[in-house]
Amino acid sequence: MRMIEKRRGGMTAEEFLELFESSAKELDVGYSYALARDLEQFRSDPELGYRTAGSRAEFEAGEFLYRRMSEMGLKTEKHPVVLDGWEFCGATLTYQTEDGERTIRLGGYQTNLEVKDLKTELVDAGKGTEKDFLKTDVRGKIALIRINQRDEWWINYPACQAHLAGAAAVIAVQDKGYGEVDPAALNAQDICGLPNAPAFSMSKSDMAAVLSEMKKGRLEVVLNAQSKVREKVTTYNIVGMIPGQTSQMIAVSAHYDSYFHGFEDDNCGVSMMLSLAQALLRSGYKPQKTLVFIAFAAEEWGKINSRYDWSAGAFAEMTQGQNDWRGRMIADINLELPAIAHGKKHYIRSVYEYKHFLRDFLKDPKGFDEYYPEGADVVCPVQTWSDDFSMAISGVPSLVNDFSSGSFMETHYHSQFDDDTSYDARIYYFHHRLYLRLILAFDRCALPPMDFSTRVRRLMRSVKGENADTAAAAELFRAGETAEETAEELYDMICAVNDSKQPEERESVAGAVILDAFKYCEDSFVALDWYEKSVFPHENAQKNIEYMQRAIAALEEGDADAAKCAMVEVDDNSYAEAFARGVTSYFTARALTDRGSWGSGRLTGHIDLFGVMRAVMSKGKEEDPDFTFEKEELAVKIAVERKNLQYILEAETARLKKLTQKLQGAIVAVEALNR
């Protein structure tokens, strides 16, 4: 790929290209592939794999990576973190057919059940909803359900509903959404729910076989399972470093726990990370900043009974006092599923503040054509599906090779088919080169190349509709415009410094001031919706008002179905149609009171429409329904949400003013470099 930057860190484009190629020639994708395959040996289930949080398999994989890092010459450390653990050594279901005994292998979720030869009955419980369990006696039995976790609901809801109905366990079969690669595919996800509501997974082909037997009469089965969840276990993040000449740092990260064999997710991320480190060491590169290579544990799961139960290892790393990275680490480049193309266009998903820098980095499409016909771009912000979110909210600006848009997520992801059959050596090599170049680009920056105006503009644009015409919004826009102007001035100054000189220790103080402003942005302007999407704090209330207004309009027309479709868009009320009040209220309360996770405190309230929705659904069956009461209830809730929205907008305005002060402080710190 050809460099187009005029200068970077005192270097011309040609000098930087020469620097890059001297390290790139040491890249060894064969080494990366072999290491990814080597990680498959560490497994709890001898056949299916599983290298889960706090398990023996995860520990042994960590020891293996520690040795590899040390042998290549990295300064290597083991950072202990305390979180919750899960060991899944396997589960099978056996039943009799006319042709004899048949045993099928099950996948697991993070729940407790250790049984040997448990004899019970397998019953068909439909989709596992409240209605399904009211018409099916599952007491002491195993409930077989179909589930679409991508488009309908997560496994914790039917698992809890089954538990309340007295089921011994739930076995879920993916009905689209995930595991679509093959009828034999099993699937695993984080449970987000009760550890004492046992859940397992079964393939579509095995379900077809057992349903065929059920048609003949009562199906007795024998369950064997070894699935154990433990509180507060110690596992390790494995950290290797190449010391730099200043106190600033750059991180490259990937996670080494996995479901099944985890070849793409995330063995290839870990092995690529180590391959990048090896190339830099072999080339003799002397970094300006300390390069930190982090193999995170417990990314897939690591917290019992939490809506935010994944990315536990990264969050613990940043909150349990294991490091002094905050204020020094200018970037975390997180690697997820990098040995496959996730579409015709490559995306880097980044925090807002690096969008400008990264777009300049990707500006010349030459070099992408052969691999990504539509080139490359940057999308913002980072989302919660990977460790970069935990890093960002902890004050480390992060990015990840975006993996969410391709078909792999619906086909192979989190199944036993995540193996090397999907491996693309050409794409993998291209990603090695691209992200090696990005490491070097960051290393040549004397100051974190952060443009805060991107976040501020996006925030202002997200205030929409009638809400944009309020006095509170007008005050926010005034504060936002001042913050935007200050941010643009600061970024121009940062670019001038970064273009003209190589990094020195004296820039670290100004860098820390800039990073402090970034941490303030993450604390002030990052909220979550009820489906774990990163949003601005006002967006939940704004959306709720819009959809409750739509619901009232639909009820005015007597359209119960349209009203219901509007109400399911309000917070987590989509679950109200299918699950009992006790189930939905439990998980709502758990989310609102969550502590000690990356999602704690990031919800901005809750509108409960359970009763209204159920009433509308019931009355909708009548010939001439009267929705007067339901419309009044919605109007009251809209009024409450308007007050909540006004409070949030006023808080955002105050935070924008505080951000302007922090950016002005950063300008002073940067100006001091010229004295």
C-alpha positions as CSV (number, residue, x, y, z in Angstrom):
1,M,0.0,0.0,0.0
2,R,1.2,3.5,-0.8
3,M,1.5,6.2,1.8
4,I,-0.1,9.6,1.1
5,E,0.7,11.5,4.3
6,K,3.0,14.5,3.8
7,R,4.8,14.0,7.1
8,R,4.3,12.0,10.3
9,G,6.4,12.5,13.4
10,G,9.0,14.5,11.6
11,M,9.2,11.8,8.8
12,T,8.4,12.2,5.1
13,A,6.0,9.8,3.5
14,E,8.8,8.0,1.9
15,E,10.8,7.6,5.1
16,F,7.7,6.3,6.9
17,L,7.1,3.8,4.1
18,E,10.6,2.6,4.4
19,L,10.2,2.2,8.1
20,F,7.0,0.3,7.6
21,E,8.4,-2.1,5.0
22,S,11.4,-2.9,7.1
23,S,9.0,-4.4,9.7
24,A,6.4,-5.7,7.3
25,K,9.0,-8.0,5.6
26,E,9.3,-9.8,8.9
27,L,5.6,-10.7,9.0
28,D,4.9,-14.5,9.0
29,V,1.3,-15.4,8.4
30,G,2.3,-19.1,8.5
31,Y,3.4,-18.6,12.1
32,S,0.1,-16.9,12.8
33,Y,-2.0,-19.7,11.4
34,A,0.0,-22.4,13.2
35,L,-0.3,-20.6,16.5
36,A,-4.1,-20.2,16.0
37,R,-4.3,-24.0,15.5
38,D,-2.1,-24.6,18.5
39,L,-4.6,-22.8,20.7
40,E,-7.2,-25.4,19.8
41,Q,-5.5,-28.0,22.0
42,F,-6.7,-26.2,25.1
43,R,-10.2,-27.4,25.7
44,S,-12.6,-28.4,28.4
45,D,-14.8,-30.6,26.2
46,P,-12.6,-33.1,24.5
47,E,-14.7,-33.1,21.3
48,L,-16.3,-29.6,21.1
49,G,-13.7,-27.5,22.7
50,Y,-14.7,-24.6,25.0
51,R,-11.9,-22.5,26.6
52,T,-13.9,-20.5,29.1
53,A,-13.4,-18.0,31.9
54,G,-11.5,-19.4,34.8
55,S,-11.4,-22.9,33.4
56,R,-8.3,-25.2,33.4
57,A,-8.3,-24.9,29.6
58,E,-8.1,-21.1,29.7
59,F,-5.4,-21.2,32.4
60,E,-3.2,-23.6,30.3
61,A,-3.8,-21.5,27.2
62,G,-2.6,-18.4,29.1
63,E,0.5,-20.2,30.3
64,F,1.2,-21.3,26.7
65,L,0.9,-17.7,25.5
66,Y,3.1,-16.4,28.3
67,R,5.8,-18.8,27.2
68,R,5.4,-17.8,23.6
69,M,5.6,-14.1,24.4
70,S,8.6,-14.5,26.6
71,E,10.5,-16.7,24.0
72,M,10.1,-14.1,21.3
73,G,11.6,-11.4,23.5
74,L,8.6,-9.5,24.9
75,K,8.8,-8.3,28.5
76,T,5.9,-10.5,29.7
77,E,3.6,-10.3,32.7
78,K,0.6,-12.2,34.0
79,H,-2.1,-9.8,35.4
80,P,-4.4,-11.6,37.8
81,V,-8.1,-10.6,37.6
82,V,-11.0,-11.8,39.8
83,L,-14.2,-12.6,38.0
84,D,-16.7,-15.4,37.7
85,G,-15.7,-18.7,36.0
86,W,-17.4,-21.5,34.0
87,E,-16.2,-25.0,33.2
88,F,-18.1,-26.9,30.6
89,C,-16.7,-30.4,30.1
90,G,-19.6,-31.6,28.0
91,A,-23.2,-32.8,27.9
92,T,-25.0,-35.6,26.1
93,L,-28.6,-36.7,25.7
94,T,-29.4,-40.4,25.1
95,Y,-32.7,-42.0,24.0
96,Q,-34.0,-45.2,22.5
97,T,-35.1,-45.6,18.9
98,E,-36.4,-48.5,16.9
99,D,-32.8,-49.0,15.7
100,G,-31.3,-48.9,19.2
101,E,-29.8,-46.3,21.5
102,R,-28.8,-42.9,20.2
103,T,-26.6,-40.3,21.9
104,I,-26.3,-36.7,20.8
105,R,-23.9,-34.1,22.0
106,L,-25.1,-30.8,23.4
107,G,-23.6,-27.4,23.6
108,G,-23.6,-25.4,26.8
109,Y,-24.5,-22.1,28.4
110,Q,-23.0,-20.6,31.6
111,T,-25.3,-22.5,34.0
112,N,-24.9,-25.1,36.8
113,L,-25.8,-28.7,36.2
114,E,-23.7,-31.7,37.0
115,V,-25.6,-34.9,36.6
116,K,-24.8,-38.5,35.7
117,D,-27.5,-40.6,34.0
118,L,-30.4,-38.3,34.9
119,K,-33.5,-40.0,33.6
120,T,-36.4,-37.8,32.6
121,E,-38.7,-36.8,29.7
122,L,-38.0,-34.5,26.8
123,V,-41.0,-32.3,25.9
124,D,-41.6,-29.9,23.1
125,A,-42.1,-26.4,24.6
126,G,-42.4,-24.5,21.4
127,K,-40.5,-21.1,21.6
128,G,-40.3,-21.2,25.4
129,T,-42.8,-18.4,26.0
130,E,-45.2,-17.9,28.9
131,K,-48.0,-19.3,26.7
132,D,-45.9,-22.3,25.7
133,F,-45.2,-23.3,29.3
134,L,-48.9,-22.7,30.4
135,K,-50.0,-25.4,27.9
136,T,-47.1,-27.8,28.5
137,D,-46.3,-29.6,31.7
138,V,-42.5,-29.4,32.1
139,R,-42.1,-30.1,35.8
140,G,-39.0,-32.2,36.3
141,K,-38.6,-32.5,32.5
142,I,-36.3,-31.1,29.9
143,A,-37.9,-28.4,27.7
144,L,-36.9,-28.4,24.0
145,I,-37.4,-24.9,22.5
146,R,-36.6,-23.0,19.3
147,I,-34.9,-19.6,19.6
148,N,-33.8,-16.8,17.3
149,Q,-31.5,-14.8,19.5
150,R,-30.7,-12.3,16.7
151,D,-34.2,-11.2,15.9
152,E,-36.4,-12.1,18.9
153,W,-35.0,-12.7,22.4
154,W,-32.0,-13.8,24.3
155,I,-31.7,-17.3,25.9
156,N,-32.1,-16.0,29.5
157,Y,-35.8,-15.2,29.0
158,P,-37.1,-18.6,28.0
159,A,-34.6,-20.3,30.4
160,C,-36.0,-18.3,33.3
161,Q,-39.6,-18.9,32.2
162,A,-38.8,-22.7,32.0
163,H,-37.2,-22.5,35.5
164,L,-40.3,-20.9,37.0
165,A,-42.4,-23.6,35.3
166,G,-40.3,-26.3,37.1
167,A,-38.3,-27.6,34.2
168,A,-35.1,-29.5,34.9
169,A,-33.4,-27.8,32.0
170,V,-33.9,-26.1,28.7
171,I,-32.4,-27.3,25.4
172,A,-32.4,-24.5,22.8
173,V,-32.2,-25.0,19.0
174,Q,-31.3,-22.0,16.9
175,D,-34.2,-21.1,14.6
176,K,-32.3,-18.7,12.3
177,G,-30.1,-15.8,13.6
178,Y,-27.1,-17.9,14.5
179,G,-25.6,-21.2,13.5
180,E,-27.1,-21.2,10.0
181,V,-24.0,-22.7,8.4
182,D,-25.2,-26.3,8.8
183,P,-28.1,-28.2,10.3
184,A,-25.6,-29.9,12.6
185,A,-24.4,-26.6,14.1
186,L,-24.6,-26.0,17.8
187,N,-24.5,-22.5,19.2
188,A,-23.3,-20.9,22.3
189,Q,-23.8,-17.4,23.7
190,D,-23.5,-15.6,27.0
191,I,-26.4,-16.5,29.2
192,C,-27.2,-13.1,30.7
193,G,-29.2,-14.9,33.3
194,L,-29.7,-17.2,36.2
195,P,-26.9,-19.8,36.8
196,N,-29.4,-22.2,38.4
197,A,-31.7,-22.3,35.3
198,P,-29.8,-24.9,33.3
199,A,-29.6,-24.4,29.5
200,F,-28.0,-26.3,26.7
201,S,-28.0,-26.2,22.9
202,M,-28.9,-28.8,20.3
203,S,-28.5,-28.8,16.5
204,K,-31.4,-28.6,14.0
205,S,-30.7,-32.1,12.7
206,D,-30.7,-33.6,16.1
207,M,-34.0,-31.8,16.9
208,A,-35.6,-33.2,13.8
209,A,-34.6,-36.7,15.0
210,V,-36.0,-36.3,18.5
211,L,-39.2,-34.7,17.2
212,S,-39.7,-37.7,15.0
213,E,-39.4,-39.9,18.0
214,M,-41.8,-37.7,20.0
215,K,-44.5,-38.2,17.5
216,K,-44.5,-41.9,18.5
217,G,-45.2,-41.1,22.1
218,R,-43.5,-40.0,25.3
219,L,-39.7,-39.7,24.9
220,E,-37.6,-40.7,27.8
221,V,-34.1,-39.5,27.8
222,V,-30.9,-39.7,29.9
223,L,-28.9,-36.6,30.4
224,N,-25.3,-36.4,31.4
225,A,-23.8,-33.0,31.9
226,Q,-20.8,-31.3,33.5
227,S,-21.4,-27.6,33.6
228,K,-20.2,-25.6,36.6
229,V,-20.3,-21.9,37.3
230,R,-18.1,-20.5,40.1
231,E,-18.0,-17.1,41.8
232,K,-14.9,-15.0,42.2
233,V,-12.2,-17.1,40.5
234,T,-8.8,-15.8,39.5
235,T,-7.7,-15.9,35.8
236,Y,-5.0,-14.0,34.0
237,N,-4.6,-11.4,31.3
238,I,-1.3,-12.1,29.5
239,V,0.7,-8.9,28.7
240,G,3.8,-8.6,26.7
241,M,5.7,-5.3,26.1
242,I,8.3,-3.7,23.8
243,P,9.6,-0.8,25.9
244,G,9.5,2.6,24.3
245,Q,11.5,5.8,24.7
246,T,8.6,7.8,26.3
247,S,6.0,7.0,29.0
248,Q,3.2,6.9,26.4
249,M,1.8,3.5,25.3
250,I,0.0,1.8,22.4
251,A,-1.9,-1.4,23.0
252,V,-2.8,-4.3,20.7
253,S,-5.3,-6.7,22.1
254,A,-7.2,-9.9,21.4
255,H,-9.0,-12.5,23.6
256,Y,-7.9,-16.0,24.2
257,D,-11.0,-17.6,25.7
258,S,-13.4,-19.2,23.3
259,Y,-16.5,-21.1,22.6
260,F,-15.9,-24.4,20.8
261,H,-12.5,-24.3,19.0
262,G,-12.6,-20.5,18.4
263,F,-10.3,-20.5,15.4
264,E,-11.6,-17.2,14.0
265,D,-13.0,-16.0,17.3
266,D,-10.4,-15.2,18.5
267,N,-7.5,-17.6,18.0
268,C,-6.6,-15.7,14.8
269,G,-6.8,-12.4,16.6
270,V,-4.4,-13.6,19.3
271,S,-2.0,-15.1,16.8
272,M,-2.0,-12.1,14.6
273,M,-1.2,-9.9,17.6
274,L,1.8,-12.0,18.5
275,S,2.9,-12.1,14.8
276,L,2.9,-8.3,14.8
277,A,5.0,-8.2,17.9
278,Q,7.4,-10.8,16.5
279,A,7.8,-8.7,13.2
280,L,8.6,-5.6,15.2
281,L,11.1,-7.4,17.3
282,R,12.8,-9.1,14.4
283,S,13.1,-5.9,12.5
284,G,14.8,-4.2,15.4
285,Y,12.3,-1.5,15.5
286,K,12.7,0.9,18.5
287,P,9.3,2.3,19.4
288,Q,8.8,5.8,20.7
289,K,6.0,4.5,22.9
290,T,5.9,1.3,24.8
291,L,4.0,-1.3,22.8
292,V,1.7,-3.4,24.9
293,F,0.3,-6.7,23.6
294,I,-2.6,-8.0,25.7
295,A,-4.2,-11.4,25.5
296,F,-7.5,-10.9,27.4
297,A,-9.2,-13.7,29.3
298,A,-13.0,-13.9,29.8
299,E,-14.2,-11.9,26.8
300,E,-17.0,-14.2,26.0
301,W,-18.4,-14.4,29.5
302,G,-17.2,-13.7,33.1
303,K,-20.0,-12.4,35.3
304,I,-22.8,-14.3,36.9
305,N,-26.4,-13.2,36.3
306,S,-25.6,-9.9,34.6
307,R,-27.0,-8.4,31.5
308,Y,-23.5,-7.3,30.8
309,D,-21.7,-10.6,31.5
310,W,-19.1,-10.5,28.7
311,S,-15.8,-8.6,28.2
312,A,-15.1,-9.3,31.9
313,G,-11.4,-9.8,31.5
314,A,-10.8,-6.4,29.9
315,F,-13.1,-4.6,32.3
316,A,-11.4,-6.2,35.3
317,E,-8.0,-5.3,33.9
318,M,-8.9,-1.6,33.9
319,T,-10.8,-1.5,37.2
320,Q,-8.9,-3.8,39.6
321,G,-5.7,-1.8,39.7
322,Q,-3.5,-4.1,37.6
323,N,-1.8,-1.4,35.5
324,D,-1.0,2.3,35.2
325,W,-2.1,2.6,31.6
326,R,-4.8,5.3,32.0
327,G,-3.5,8.7,30.9
328,R,-0.5,7.1,29.1
329,M,-2.1,4.6,26.6
330,I,-3.1,6.6,23.5
331,A,-4.8,3.7,21.7
332,D,-5.9,0.1,21.9
333,I,-6.1,-1.7,18.6
334,N,-8.3,-4.7,19.3
335,L,-8.3,-7.6,16.9
336,E,-11.4,-9.8,16.3
337,L,-11.9,-12.5,13.7
338,P,-9.2,-11.0,11.4
339,A,-8.6,-14.0,9.1
340,I,-11.8,-13.5,7.1
341,A,-13.3,-10.6,5.1
342,H,-16.6,-9.4,6.6
343,G,-17.9,-7.8,3.4
344,K,-16.7,-6.0,0.3
345,K,-15.6,-3.0,2.3
346,H,-13.3,-3.0,5.3
347,Y,-14.4,-1.0,8.3
348,I,-12.4,0.1,11.3
349,R,-14.8,0.7,14.2
350,S,-13.4,3.4,16.4
351,V,-14.1,5.9,19.1
352,Y,-15.4,9.2,17.7
353,E,-12.2,11.1,18.4
354,Y,-10.0,9.0,16.0
355,K,-12.4,9.0,13.1
356,H,-10.6,12.0,11.4
357,F,-7.1,10.5,11.9
358,L,-8.2,7.0,10.7
359,R,-9.9,8.4,7.6
360,D,-6.7,10.2,6.7
361,F,-4.8,6.9,7.4
362,L,-7.2,5.1,5.0
363,K,-7.6,7.9,2.4
364,D,-5.6,6.3,-0.4
365,P,-7.6,3.2,-1.7
366,K,-4.6,1.8,-3.5
367,G,-3.7,-1.5,-1.9
368,F,-7.3,-2.2,-0.9
369,D,-8.7,-3.0,-4.3
370,E,-7.5,-6.6,-4.5
371,Y,-8.9,-7.4,-1.1
372,Y,-11.9,-5.1,-0.5
373,P,-13.5,-3.9,-3.8
374,E,-15.3,-1.1,-2.1
375,G,-12.3,0.1,-0.1
376,A,-12.3,1.0,3.5
377,D,-13.9,3.4,5.9
378,V,-14.3,4.3,9.6
379,V,-17.5,3.8,11.6
380,C,-18.2,5.2,15.1
381,P,-18.6,4.6,18.0
382,V,-17.1,1.4,19.4
383,Q,-19.9,-0.9,20.4
384,T,-20.2,-3.4,23.3
385,W,-19.7,-6.7,21.5
386,S,-15.9,-6.7,22.0
387,D,-13.3,-5.6,24.5
388,D,-12.6,-2.2,22.9
389,F,-15.7,-0.9,24.6
390,S,-14.4,-1.8,28.0
391,M,-11.1,-0.1,27.1
392,A,-12.8,3.0,25.8
393,I,-15.0,3.7,28.8
394,S,-11.9,3.1,31.0
395,G,-10.1,6.0,29.3
396,V,-8.1,4.2,26.6
397,P,-9.2,5.3,23.1
398,S,-9.9,2.1,21.2
399,L,-10.7,0.7,17.8
400,V,-11.4,-2.7,16.3
401,N,-11.4,-4.3,12.9
402,D,-15.2,-4.3,12.5
403,F,-16.6,-7.9,12.3
404,S,-20.3,-7.3,12.8
405,S,-21.5,-6.7,9.2
406,G,-20.6,-10.0,7.5
407,S,-22.5,-13.2,7.1
408,F,-20.1,-15.1,9.3
409,M,-22.0,-13.8,12.4
410,E,-25.1,-15.6,11.2
411,T,-23.5,-18.7,9.9
412,H,-20.3,-19.9,11.7
413,Y,-20.0,-17.5,14.7
414,H,-20.0,-19.3,18.1
415,S,-20.5,-22.7,16.6
416,Q,-18.3,-25.8,16.2
417,F,-18.0,-24.7,12.6
418,D,-15.7,-21.8,13.6
419,D,-12.7,-23.7,12.3
420,D,-10.0,-23.2,9.6
421,T,-12.4,-23.9,6.7
422,S,-13.2,-20.2,6.6
423,Y,-9.6,-19.2,6.8
424,D,-8.5,-16.7,4.1
425,A,-4.7,-16.4,4.1
426,R,-4.7,-13.4,1.7
427,I,-7.1,-11.3,3.8
428,Y,-5.2,-12.3,6.9
429,Y,-1.9,-11.2,5.5
430,F,-3.5,-7.9,4.3
431,H,-4.8,-7.3,7.8
432,H,-1.3,-8.0,9.3
433,R,0.1,-5.3,7.1
434,L,-2.7,-2.8,7.6
435,Y,-2.6,-2.9,11.4
436,L,1.2,-3.1,11.6
437,R,1.2,0.2,9.6
438,L,-1.4,1.6,12.0
439,I,0.7,0.7,15.0
440,L,3.6,2.6,13.5
441,A,1.4,5.6,12.5
442,F,0.2,5.9,16.1
443,D,3.8,5.5,17.4
444,R,5.0,8.5,15.3
445,C,2.3,10.8,16.9
446,A,3.8,13.1,19.5
447,L,0.3,13.7,20.8
448,P,-2.9,11.6,20.7
449,P,-4.4,12.6,17.3
450,M,-7.9,13.2,18.8
451,D,-10.6,15.3,17.2
452,F,-13.3,15.9,19.8
453,S,-15.5,17.8,17.3
454,T,-16.7,14.5,15.7
455,R,-18.4,13.4,18.9
456,V,-19.8,16.9,19.6
457,R,-21.3,17.2,16.1
458,R,-22.8,13.7,16.3
459,L,-24.4,14.5,19.7
460,M,-26.0,17.7,18.4
461,R,-27.3,15.9,15.3
462,S,-28.9,13.2,17.4
463,V,-31.3,15.7,19.0
464,K,-34.2,15.3,16.5
465,G,-37.8,16.1,15.8
466,E,-39.8,18.3,18.1
467,N,-37.1,17.9,20.8
468,A,-34.7,20.0,18.7
469,D,-37.1,23.0,19.0
470,T,-37.1,23.2,22.8
471,A,-35.4,25.7,25.0
472,A,-33.2,22.9,26.5
473,A,-32.1,21.9,23.1
474,A,-31.3,25.4,22.1
475,E,-29.0,25.8,25.1
476,L,-27.4,22.5,24.3
477,F,-26.7,23.6,20.7
478,R,-25.0,26.8,21.9
479,A,-22.8,24.9,24.3
480,G,-22.1,22.3,21.6
481,E,-21.1,24.9,19.0
482,T,-18.6,26.4,21.4
483,A,-17.2,22.9,22.3
484,E,-17.0,22.1,18.5
485,E,-15.0,25.3,17.7
486,T,-12.6,24.6,20.6
487,A,-12.2,21.0,19.6
488,E,-11.3,22.0,16.0
489,E,-8.7,24.5,17.2
490,L,-7.2,21.8,19.4
491,Y,-7.1,19.3,16.6
492,D,-5.3,21.7,14.3
493,M,-2.7,22.3,17.0
494,I,-2.3,18.5,17.6
495,C,-1.8,17.9,13.8
496,A,0.8,20.7,13.6
497,V,2.8,19.1,16.4
498,N,2.4,15.6,15.0
499,D,3.5,16.6,11.5
500,S,6.5,18.5,12.6
501,K,8.4,16.5,15.2
502,Q,9.0,13.0,16.5
503,P,7.6,12.1,19.9
504,E,9.5,13.1,23.0
505,E,8.8,12.6,26.7
506,R,7.8,16.3,27.1
507,E,4.7,15.6,25.0
508,S,3.5,13.0,27.5
509,V,2.1,15.7,29.9
510,A,0.0,17.3,27.1
511,G,-1.0,13.9,26.0
512,A,-2.3,13.0,29.4
513,V,-4.4,16.2,29.4
514,I,-5.9,15.2,26.1
515,L,-6.6,11.7,27.3
516,D,-8.3,13.1,30.4
517,A,-10.7,15.0,28.1
518,F,-11.4,11.7,26.3
519,K,-12.2,9.9,29.6
520,Y,-14.5,12.8,30.5
521,C,-16.4,12.3,27.2
522,E,-16.8,8.6,27.8
523,D,-18.1,9.2,31.3
524,S,-20.4,12.0,30.2
525,F,-21.8,11.1,26.8
526,V,-21.9,7.3,26.6
527,A,-25.1,5.6,27.6
528,L,-26.6,2.2,26.6
529,D,-30.0,1.3,25.2
530,W,-31.8,-1.8,26.4
531,Y,-30.1,-3.9,23.7
532,E,-26.6,-2.9,24.8
533,K,-26.1,-0.4,21.9
534,S,-23.9,2.6,22.7
535,V,-26.0,5.8,22.4
536,F,-26.0,9.4,23.6
537,P,-27.8,9.8,27.0
538,H,-30.8,11.6,25.6
539,E,-31.5,9.1,22.8
540,N,-33.4,6.5,24.8
541,A,-35.9,9.1,26.2
542,Q,-36.2,10.7,22.7
543,K,-36.9,7.4,21.1
544,N,-39.4,6.4,23.8
545,I,-41.4,9.5,23.4
546,E,-41.6,9.1,19.6
547,Y,-42.8,5.5,19.8
548,M,-45.3,6.1,22.6
549,Q,-46.7,8.9,20.4
550,R,-47.0,6.4,17.5
551,A,-48.8,4.0,19.8
552,I,-51.4,6.6,20.8
553,A,-51.9,7.5,17.1
554,A,-52.4,3.9,16.3
555,L,-54.9,3.4,19.2
556,E,-56.8,6.5,17.9
557,E,-57.3,4.5,14.7
558,G,-58.3,1.4,16.6
559,D,-55.2,-0.4,15.3
560,A,-54.0,-2.6,18.2
561,D,-51.3,-4.4,16.2
562,A,-49.7,-1.1,15.1
563,A,-49.8,0.1,18.7
564,K,-48.1,-3.0,20.0
565,C,-45.4,-2.8,17.3
566,A,-44.7,0.8,18.4
567,M,-44.6,-0.1,22.1
568,V,-42.1,-2.9,21.7
569,E,-39.6,-0.3,20.6
570,V,-39.8,1.4,24.0
571,D,-36.9,0.2,26.3
572,D,-37.2,-3.5,26.9
573,N,-40.9,-3.9,26.4
574,S,-40.5,-6.2,23.4
575,Y,-40.3,-9.0,26.0
576,A,-43.7,-8.1,27.5
577,E,-45.6,-9.9,24.7
578,A,-44.0,-13.3,25.2
579,F,-42.9,-13.6,28.8
580,A,-44.5,-13.4,32.2
581,R,-44.4,-10.2,34.3
582,G,-42.1,-12.0,36.9
583,V,-39.6,-12.8,34.2
584,T,-39.4,-9.4,32.5
585,S,-39.5,-7.4,35.8
586,Y,-36.6,-9.5,37.1
587,F,-34.3,-8.9,34.2
588,T,-35.2,-5.2,34.1
589,A,-34.4,-4.8,37.8
590,R,-31.1,-6.7,37.3
591,A,-30.0,-4.3,34.6
592,L,-31.0,-1.2,36.5
593,T,-29.2,-2.3,39.6
594,D,-26.1,-3.9,37.9
595,R,-22.8,-3.2,39.6
596,G,-19.2,-3.9,38.7
597,S,-19.6,-4.3,34.9
598,W,-19.0,-2.1,31.9
599,G,-22.8,-1.5,31.6
600,S,-23.3,-0.4,35.2
601,G,-25.1,2.9,35.5
602,R,-25.3,3.5,31.7
603,L,-29.1,3.1,31.3
604,T,-31.0,6.4,31.5
605,G,-34.3,5.1,33.0
606,H,-37.1,2.7,32.2
607,I,-40.6,3.0,30.9
608,D,-42.7,0.0,31.9
609,L,-45.5,-0.7,29.3
610,F,-46.1,-4.3,30.3
611,G,-49.7,-3.7,31.6
612,V,-50.6,-1.3,28.8
613,M,-49.3,-3.7,26.1
614,R,-51.1,-6.7,27.5
615,A,-54.3,-4.7,27.8
616,V,-54.0,-3.5,24.1
617,M,-53.3,-7.1,23.0
618,S,-56.3,-8.4,24.8
619,K,-58.8,-5.6,23.8
620,G,-57.5,-5.9,20.2
621,K,-59.4,-9.1,19.9
622,E,-62.7,-7.4,20.7
623,E,-65.1,-6.2,18.0
624,D,-65.2,-2.6,19.1
625,P,-62.4,-2.0,21.6
626,D,-62.2,1.1,23.8
627,F,-58.6,2.1,24.3
628,T,-59.3,5.3,26.4
629,F,-57.5,4.1,29.5
630,E,-54.4,2.9,27.6
631,K,-54.1,6.2,25.7
632,E,-54.3,8.0,29.0
633,E,-51.6,5.8,30.5
634,L,-49.3,6.4,27.5
635,A,-49.9,10.1,27.7
636,V,-48.9,10.1,31.4
637,K,-45.7,8.1,30.6
638,I,-44.9,10.5,27.8
639,A,-45.1,13.4,30.2
640,V,-42.8,11.7,32.6
641,E,-40.3,10.9,29.8
642,R,-40.4,14.5,28.6
643,K,-39.2,15.6,32.0
644,N,-36.5,13.0,32.0
645,L,-35.4,14.1,28.5
646,Q,-35.3,17.8,29.6
647,Y,-33.2,16.8,32.6
648,I,-30.8,14.8,30.4
649,L,-30.4,17.6,27.9
650,E,-29.6,20.1,30.6
651,A,-27.0,17.6,32.0
652,E,-25.5,17.2,28.6
653,T,-25.3,20.9,28.2
654,A,-23.5,21.3,31.5
655,R,-21.1,18.5,30.4
656,L,-20.4,20.2,27.1
657,K,-19.5,23.4,28.9
658,K,-17.1,21.4,31.1
659,L,-15.7,19.6,28.1
660,T,-14.9,23.0,26.5
661,Q,-13.0,23.9,29.7
662,K,-11.0,20.7,29.4
663,L,-10.3,21.2,25.8
664,Q,-9.1,24.8,26.6
665,G,-6.8,23.3,29.2
666,A,-5.4,20.9,26.5
667,I,-4.8,23.8,24.2
668,V,-2.7,25.5,26.9
669,A,-0.8,22.3,27.4
670,V,-0.1,22.0,23.7
671,E,0.9,25.6,23.4
672,A,3.4,25.1,26.2
673,L,5.3,22.7,24.0
674,N,6.5,25.6,21.8
675,R,8.0,27.5,24.7
